[in-house]
Amino acid sequence: MKDTAAVRQEMKTAVLKGFEEKFGSFPDTRVYFAPGRVNLIGEHTDYNGGHVFPCALTIGIYAAARPRQDRKLRFYSMNLTRLGIVETSLDELVPDDSFGWTNYPKGVVYTFIKRGFAIETGFDMVIYGDIPNGSGLSSSAALEVLTGYMLRDIYGFDVDNVGLALIGQDSENNYNGMNCGIMDQFASAMGKKDNAIFLDTATLKYEYVPIVLDGAKLVIANTNKKHKLTDSGYNSRRDECETALRDLQRVVDIDTLGDLTEEQFEKYKDAIQDPICRKRAKHAVYENQRTIEAVRVLKAGNVERFGELMKEAHISISQDFEVTGIELDTLAEEAWKIDGCIGSRMTGGGFGGCTVSIVKDEAIDTFIAKVGAAYKKKIGYAADFYIVEIGNGPCRL
């Protein structure tokens, strides 16, 4: 693996060159980075008042940007060159499919203005990411946090990194129509090297937990099934959980599904009228308790039990929440067969994307070869594998 500092310098040089080619060379051009994330356990709990356990990665999205003197907003992606320069303005801050990926930074600008921050002049922005697009490693959240960090730096806004996460979530919910929870933006905005974030999404109380994997590493496997959560069943899963919560609130005093233990859920579950909604709620409740246990055993140094809980989490989200599909299930099931794989599960919103696995160092090559071969044989195309490191949150380079 390349040294992170060397990668950062290469990416900074590349994105500055891209900016100069499209918009010219200016002394006030600045370069920023915001990380993608992987969630180790605690999936689809963040909008149900539960706990999550994500970490920021050293891969993410880079941007070169400079303020303008007029109200124009100009965007260019070095990963999506066919789209060319996308030009709009501060007077056209309405979501429109024709603006594609730029709806994410536009949404953040809109949300800052909605919250009373004065943005009177536009900017030019070139982005370049090393997160695989559509992989479920939160490229959209990274872009939102990156944009917020850039706006704060350029315009001198008084907002902390938790605020940047909340603005990113607000913009994705209300500008882009994706009813995500807070986890992705929080993980990107608040990342800390070699630590995961144990976050109570109901209160935003959080704790950094060191990830000590002596003799093992995190391996991401990308299904290469592209997904766009706004076009998937993500929003319907959230609706189903909200329906279950309303039914439960008729018989038990709770604010969120995350307030329930497994025993309480089993006691009151028959109040949920729709059997599908009952399954969704079961996952949310049991996954929240699994996440709490997972952090406890990890702190105690029991990585093996943590791996078992990852497997249980995948089975739950596959059978009760039904957001995996044959691609993610194949990657996880083949991973479980490999000696030296401590744990493996899907990560992210589902409907494509990635699995995350903890794999012993001496087994990594075998893991990638065998899981990759089995996946290609069954699915018909290849998965990609990445050995990843846990990194810090956003920064100016």
Secondary structure, 3 states (H helix, E strand, C coil): CCCHHHHHHHHHHHHHHHHHHHHCCCCCCEEEEEEEEEECCCCCCHHHCCEECEEEEEEEEEEEEEECCCCEEEEEECCCHHHCCEEEECCCCCCCHHHHHHHHHHHHHHHHHHCCCCCCCCEEEEEEECCCCCCCCCHHHHHHHHHHHHHHHHHCCCCCHHHHHHHHHHHHHHCCCCCCCCHHHHHHHHCECCEEEEEECCCCEEEEEECCCCCEEEEEEECCCCCCHHHCCHHHHHHHHHHHHHHHCCCCCCCCHHHCCHHHHHHHHHHCCCHHHHHHHHHHHHHHHHHHHHHHHHHCCCHHHHHHHHHHHHHHHHHCCCCCHHHHHHHHHHHHCCCCEEEEEEECCCCCCEEEEEEEHHHHHHHHHHHHHHHHHHHCCCCEEEEECECCCCEEC
